[in-house]
Amino acid sequence: MAKKTGAKKQRWWVGVSVGVVVFVAGAIAKARFVGDLHFRSGEAVDAPHPEATWPWPAATKETLWPGVTHWHQISSRDATRLELFEFDLAANPKLRLEIYDQDEDDDTPFDNKAKIYERGVAQVVSHLEQKGRGTVLLACNGLYYGYDSSGPRGTAWHVSPVVLGGKSHYTNGENHRWTFGVRNTESGPVFTHLRRPDTATIERTFDFSSGAAHCLVLEGKPYGLAPLPKKPGLQADGKPYTELGKNFEWMRTSRISLGWTKDSKRLYLLLVKEPDEEAISNWAVEYGIPLGGGWTFTDLQNFWLKLGVWGAINSDGGNVDQLTYRQADGNYFLIPPMGVFAVPQTYSPSFSGAPHAGSLMYWVIREQK
């Protein structure tokens, strides 16, 4: 009996210890990984975000670089982080939008396989600065890609063609959704988005581009979005999703989105960072829970229409959402991807100690030499 009682006590203490560890880990994960959950009691799941408009009511504004203006706001209602960047290409004609692709200079370039984890946006900017092609002013995760794991051993591949420096790659597969990119001309960059163009068209139209974008604004008007699904995975008319996928439009989640003026003289880049995480956002819209924090496609569209852009697209978002920008003092402010202990903060240009977790492609704004 004594041995049995001792065993019971031992198991009890083990149970208590495990419980404490789980509680502490859960608290850390909630604070660092999931964040606070903000429910909008009494609101419909598709209710618009109150700050999906322009101008933002409490934004701070700063000039980061010639031709580069930054607005920042954190929602007092649900802690959604909003970052808007305006690139005035008339005021600074040296500004360029490019795509950096991790497969372009890894151990086996352009084989459509890349180990992307070690190069988050911080490591990518450090890598690009060493190439000496001009000062990187901003970089963020790019358009969609496929992957087998998001961890250190994961491999990523392209789901649509990419144009890098005027040459197309990965054209053997299907070109999904819309292609967005830029052509640099003598009078300046020209931004365009096209519906599933063929290879000859993308090489003729773009210096840098990628497919799989979602169109939000087309020629100054809202592009049609699917209604809120009546059942998980179905559109309001009961048909399966074909272009957007399950719950994509109506998740309140993190977003990267780009907009531009008709004359292509101004480019805008918007980051929306939710306080929780992507899986919870998907679960919330799946079951009709009015979870706050993050924006839907309609929120993005409403914002761009208020700003008055000619065209706008949704890029990849969710947990991979990450961005860094050069501050006026030469250091970089990093908004990292979702992860334990990953918090927005300032780093030196070496990005020593910055978190990893990468994307296959990155939007890069640089000032050419």
C-alpha positions as CSV (number, residue, x, y, z in Angstrom):
1,M,0.0,0.0,0.0
2,A,2.8,2.4,0.8
3,K,4.3,2.0,-2.6
4,K,1.0,2.5,-4.2
5,T,0.3,5.7,-2.2
6,G,3.8,7.0,-3.0
7,A,3.1,6.3,-6.7
8,K,-0.2,8.2,-6.5
9,K,1.6,11.1,-4.9
10,Q,4.2,11.1,-7.5
11,R,1.7,11.0,-10.3
12,W,-0.2,13.9,-8.6
13,W,2.9,16.0,-8.5
14,V,3.7,15.1,-12.1
15,G,0.2,16.1,-13.1
16,V,0.5,19.4,-11.2
17,S,3.9,20.1,-12.8
18,V,2.6,19.3,-16.3
19,G,-0.5,21.5,-15.6
20,V,1.7,24.4,-14.6
21,V,3.9,24.0,-17.7
22,V,0.9,23.8,-19.9
23,F,-0.7,26.9,-18.2
24,V,2.5,28.9,-18.6
25,A,3.0,27.8,-22.2
26,G,-0.6,28.6,-22.9
27,A,-0.2,32.1,-21.4
28,I,2.9,32.7,-23.5
29,A,1.3,31.4,-26.6
30,K,-1.8,33.6,-26.0
31,A,0.3,36.7,-25.4
32,R,2.9,36.1,-28.1
33,F,1.3,33.8,-30.7
34,V,-2.4,33.9,-30.6
35,G,-2.9,37.3,-28.9
36,D,-6.1,38.6,-27.4
37,L,-9.3,37.6,-29.1
38,H,-11.7,40.5,-29.7
39,F,-15.3,39.5,-30.2
40,R,-17.9,42.0,-31.6
41,S,-20.9,41.0,-29.6
42,G,-24.1,41.5,-31.4
43,E,-22.5,42.2,-34.8
44,A,-22.9,40.2,-37.9
45,V,-19.9,38.1,-39.0
46,D,-19.7,40.2,-42.2
47,A,-20.0,43.6,-40.5
48,P,-17.4,46.0,-42.0
49,H,-14.4,47.0,-39.9
50,P,-15.0,50.6,-38.7
51,E,-11.5,51.7,-39.7
52,A,-11.6,50.2,-43.2
53,T,-11.9,53.8,-44.6
54,W,-9.7,56.8,-45.3
55,P,-8.4,58.9,-43.7
56,W,-7.8,56.9,-40.5
57,P,-9.1,58.9,-37.5
58,A,-6.0,58.6,-35.2
59,A,-3.1,57.8,-37.6
60,T,0.4,59.1,-37.1
61,K,2.2,60.3,-40.3
62,E,5.8,60.5,-41.1
63,T,8.2,61.0,-44.0
64,L,10.6,58.1,-44.2
65,W,12.6,58.9,-47.3
66,P,12.2,61.3,-50.3
67,G,8.8,60.3,-51.9
68,V,8.0,57.8,-49.1
69,T,5.2,58.6,-46.6
70,H,4.0,56.3,-43.8
71,W,0.8,56.2,-41.8
72,H,0.4,54.0,-38.7
73,Q,-2.5,53.2,-36.5
74,I,-3.5,50.5,-34.0
75,S,-7.2,50.1,-33.5
76,S,-8.4,50.9,-30.0
77,R,-11.3,48.6,-30.6
78,D,-9.6,45.3,-31.5
79,A,-5.8,46.0,-31.6
80,T,-5.6,45.5,-35.4
81,R,-2.3,47.1,-36.6
82,L,-2.6,49.2,-39.8
83,E,0.4,50.4,-41.8
84,L,0.1,52.4,-45.1
85,F,3.0,53.4,-47.3
86,E,2.7,55.8,-50.2
87,F,5.5,55.8,-52.8
88,D,5.4,59.0,-54.9
89,L,7.3,58.1,-58.0
90,A,7.0,61.6,-59.5
91,A,8.8,63.1,-56.4
92,N,11.4,60.3,-56.4
93,P,11.8,58.6,-59.8
94,K,14.5,56.3,-58.4
95,L,11.9,54.3,-56.5
96,R,11.3,50.8,-57.9
97,L,9.0,47.9,-57.1
98,E,10.6,44.5,-57.6
99,I,10.1,40.9,-56.6
100,Y,12.7,38.9,-54.8
101,D,12.2,35.1,-55.2
102,Q,14.0,32.8,-52.9
103,D,14.4,30.3,-55.7
104,E,16.4,32.7,-57.9
105,D,19.7,32.4,-56.0
106,D,19.5,29.3,-53.7
107,D,21.7,26.3,-54.1
108,T,19.7,25.1,-57.2
109,P,18.2,28.2,-58.8
110,F,14.9,28.1,-60.7
111,D,14.2,24.4,-60.0
112,N,10.9,25.4,-58.4
113,K,12.0,24.2,-55.0
114,A,13.2,26.4,-52.1
115,K,13.8,25.9,-48.4
116,I,12.3,29.2,-47.3
117,Y,12.2,29.1,-43.5
118,E,15.6,30.6,-42.7
119,R,15.0,33.7,-44.8
120,G,12.2,35.8,-43.3
121,V,11.8,39.3,-44.5
122,A,14.6,40.5,-42.1
123,Q,17.2,38.1,-43.5
124,V,16.1,38.9,-47.1
125,V,16.6,42.6,-46.7
126,S,20.1,41.9,-45.2
127,H,20.8,39.6,-48.2
128,L,19.6,42.2,-50.8
129,E,21.6,45.0,-49.2
130,Q,24.8,42.9,-49.6
131,K,24.1,42.7,-53.4
132,G,24.5,46.4,-53.6
133,R,21.7,47.2,-56.1
134,G,20.3,50.1,-54.1
135,T,18.9,50.9,-50.7
136,V,16.0,48.7,-49.7
137,L,13.3,50.9,-48.2
138,L,10.6,48.3,-47.6
139,A,10.1,44.6,-48.1
140,C,7.2,42.3,-47.2
141,N,5.9,38.9,-48.1
142,G,4.7,38.4,-51.7
143,L,2.1,36.4,-53.4
144,Y,0.8,32.9,-52.8
145,Y,2.8,29.7,-53.1
146,G,2.6,26.0,-52.3
147,Y,4.5,24.3,-49.4
148,D,4.6,21.0,-47.6
149,S,5.5,22.4,-44.2
150,S,6.0,25.9,-42.7
151,G,8.8,24.7,-40.5
152,P,12.6,24.7,-41.0
153,R,12.5,21.5,-43.2
154,G,9.6,22.7,-45.4
155,T,9.9,23.1,-49.1
156,A,8.0,25.7,-51.1
157,W,7.1,25.9,-54.8
158,H,5.3,28.3,-57.2
159,V,1.6,28.1,-58.1
160,S,1.7,30.6,-60.9
161,P,4.3,32.1,-63.3
162,V,6.7,34.8,-62.0
163,V,8.5,37.4,-64.1
164,L,11.9,38.5,-62.7
165,G,13.9,41.1,-64.6
166,G,11.7,40.7,-67.7
167,K,12.1,36.9,-67.9
168,S,9.3,34.5,-67.0
169,H,9.7,31.4,-64.9
170,Y,7.5,28.5,-63.8
171,T,5.2,28.7,-66.9
172,N,4.4,25.0,-67.2
173,G,1.6,25.0,-64.6
174,E,-1.7,26.9,-64.4
175,N,-1.7,30.7,-64.0
176,H,-4.2,31.3,-61.2
177,R,-6.4,34.3,-60.7
178,W,-4.8,37.7,-61.6
179,T,-1.3,38.6,-62.4
180,F,0.0,41.9,-60.9
181,G,3.3,43.6,-61.7
182,V,5.2,46.5,-63.1
183,R,7.0,47.5,-66.3
184,N,9.7,50.2,-66.0
185,T,9.5,52.7,-68.9
186,E,11.4,55.9,-69.8
187,S,8.5,57.9,-68.3
188,G,8.4,55.8,-65.1
189,P,6.9,52.5,-63.8
190,V,3.6,51.3,-65.0
191,F,1.5,49.1,-62.7
192,T,-0.9,46.6,-64.2
193,H,-3.0,43.6,-63.2
194,L,-4.3,41.1,-65.8
195,R,-6.7,38.1,-65.6
196,R,-4.7,34.9,-66.2
197,P,-2.4,36.2,-69.0
198,D,-0.4,33.8,-71.2
199,T,3.4,33.6,-71.1
200,A,3.9,35.9,-74.1
201,T,1.7,38.5,-72.5
202,I,3.3,38.5,-69.1
203,E,6.8,38.8,-70.7
204,R,5.6,41.7,-72.9
205,T,3.8,43.5,-70.1
206,F,6.0,43.1,-67.0
207,D,9.6,43.4,-65.7
208,F,8.4,42.0,-62.4
209,S,5.2,40.1,-61.8
210,S,3.5,37.2,-60.1
211,G,0.2,35.4,-60.5
212,A,-2.4,34.2,-57.9
213,A,-3.4,37.8,-56.9
214,H,-7.0,38.7,-56.0
215,C,-8.4,41.7,-57.9
216,L,-10.1,44.2,-55.6
217,V,-10.3,47.4,-57.7
218,L,-10.3,47.4,-61.5
219,E,-10.2,50.7,-63.4
220,G,-11.3,52.7,-60.3
221,K,-14.4,50.4,-59.6
222,P,-14.9,47.6,-57.2
223,Y,-14.3,44.2,-58.6
224,G,-17.0,41.6,-57.8
225,L,-16.4,39.7,-54.6
226,A,-18.2,36.5,-53.6
227,P,-21.0,36.8,-51.0
228,L,-20.7,35.4,-47.5
229,P,-21.1,31.6,-47.8
230,K,-24.3,30.0,-46.4
231,K,-22.4,26.8,-45.7
232,P,-18.7,26.2,-45.1
233,G,-16.9,25.9,-48.4
234,L,-19.9,27.1,-50.5
235,Q,-20.9,30.4,-52.0
236,A,-24.2,32.0,-51.2
237,D,-25.7,30.4,-54.4
238,G,-24.7,27.0,-53.0
239,K,-22.0,26.4,-55.6
240,P,-18.4,25.4,-54.6
241,Y,-15.7,28.1,-54.6
242,T,-13.6,27.9,-57.7
243,E,-11.4,31.0,-57.6
244,L,-11.1,32.2,-54.0
245,G,-11.3,29.1,-51.9
246,K,-13.1,28.4,-48.7
247,N,-13.7,31.5,-46.5
248,F,-10.9,33.5,-48.1
249,E,-12.8,36.7,-48.6
250,W,-14.6,36.8,-45.3
251,M,-11.9,35.8,-42.8
252,R,-10.9,38.7,-40.5
253,T,-7.2,38.2,-40.8
254,S,-3.8,39.8,-41.6
255,R,-3.5,41.2,-45.1
256,I,-0.9,42.6,-47.5
257,S,-2.5,44.7,-50.3
258,L,-1.3,47.0,-53.0
259,G,-3.0,49.9,-54.8
260,W,-2.0,52.4,-57.5
261,T,-3.2,55.5,-59.3
262,K,-4.3,55.6,-62.9
263,D,-1.1,57.4,-64.0
264,S,1.1,55.0,-61.9
265,K,2.7,57.9,-60.2
266,R,1.7,56.7,-56.8
267,L,2.0,53.2,-55.4
268,Y,0.4,52.3,-52.1
269,L,1.2,49.3,-49.9
270,L,-1.1,48.4,-47.0
271,L,-0.3,46.0,-44.1
272,V,-3.2,44.8,-41.8
273,K,-2.0,42.8,-38.8
274,E,-4.5,41.0,-36.7
275,P,-3.9,40.4,-33.0
276,D,-4.8,36.7,-33.1
277,E,-4.0,34.2,-35.9
278,E,-5.2,32.8,-39.2
279,A,-6.6,29.4,-38.1
280,I,-8.8,31.1,-35.5
281,S,-10.0,33.6,-38.1
282,N,-11.0,30.8,-40.4
283,W,-12.8,29.0,-37.7
284,A,-14.7,32.1,-36.7
285,V,-16.1,32.8,-40.2
286,E,-16.8,29.0,-40.6
287,Y,-19.1,29.0,-37.6
288,G,-20.4,32.5,-37.8
289,I,-18.5,33.9,-34.8
290,P,-18.2,37.7,-34.9
291,L,-14.5,37.8,-34.2
292,G,-12.8,41.2,-34.4
293,G,-9.2,41.9,-35.4
294,G,-8.0,41.7,-39.0
295,W,-9.8,42.7,-42.2
296,T,-11.9,40.9,-44.8
297,F,-11.6,41.4,-48.6
298,T,-14.6,43.8,-48.4
299,D,-12.7,45.9,-45.8
300,L,-9.7,46.1,-48.2
301,Q,-11.9,47.1,-51.1
302,N,-13.8,49.7,-49.1
303,F,-10.5,51.2,-48.0
304,W,-9.0,51.4,-51.5
305,L,-12.2,52.9,-52.9
306,K,-12.1,55.6,-50.2
307,L,-8.5,56.3,-51.0
308,G,-9.4,56.6,-54.7
309,V,-7.0,54.2,-56.4
310,W,-7.3,53.0,-60.0
311,G,-6.3,49.4,-59.3
312,A,-5.7,47.2,-56.2
313,I,-5.0,43.6,-55.4
314,N,-4.9,41.4,-52.4
315,S,-1.6,39.6,-51.9
316,D,-0.8,36.7,-49.5
317,G,-1.6,37.3,-45.8
318,G,-2.5,35.4,-42.6
319,N,0.3,34.1,-40.4
320,V,3.0,34.7,-43.0
321,D,2.3,38.5,-43.0
322,Q,5.6,40.3,-42.4
323,L,7.1,43.6,-43.3
324,T,10.1,45.8,-42.6
325,Y,10.8,49.3,-43.5
326,R,13.7,51.7,-43.3
327,Q,13.3,54.4,-40.8
328,A,14.7,57.9,-41.2
329,D,17.6,57.1,-38.9
330,G,18.7,54.2,-41.1
331,N,17.5,51.4,-38.8
332,Y,14.6,49.1,-39.8
333,F,11.3,48.5,-38.0
334,L,10.3,44.9,-38.3
335,I,6.7,43.6,-38.1
336,P,7.5,39.8,-38.0
337,P,5.4,36.8,-39.1
338,M,3.2,35.3,-36.5
339,G,5.2,33.2,-33.9
340,V,6.1,32.8,-30.3
341,F,8.2,35.8,-29.0
342,A,7.9,37.5,-32.4
343,V,7.1,41.2,-31.6
344,P,7.4,44.3,-33.7
345,Q,10.6,46.2,-32.9
346,T,13.5,48.1,-34.4
347,Y,16.7,46.5,-35.7
348,S,20.0,47.6,-37.0
349,P,20.6,46.9,-40.8
350,S,22.3,43.7,-39.8
351,F,19.0,42.4,-38.3
352,S,21.0,40.5,-35.6
353,G,18.6,38.3,-33.6
354,A,15.6,38.9,-35.9
355,P,13.1,36.0,-36.1
356,H,12.9,33.7,-39.2
357,A,10.0,32.0,-40.9
358,G,10.0,33.1,-44.6
359,S,7.9,33.5,-47.7
360,L,8.8,32.2,-51.1
361,M,8.6,35.7,-52.7
362,Y,8.8,39.2,-51.4
363,W,7.7,42.6,-52.6
364,V,10.7,44.9,-52.4
365,I,10.7,48.7,-52.8
366,R,14.2,50.0,-53.3
367,E,15.8,53.3,-54.4
368,Q,18.0,52.6,-57.4
369,K,21.6,53.9,-57.4
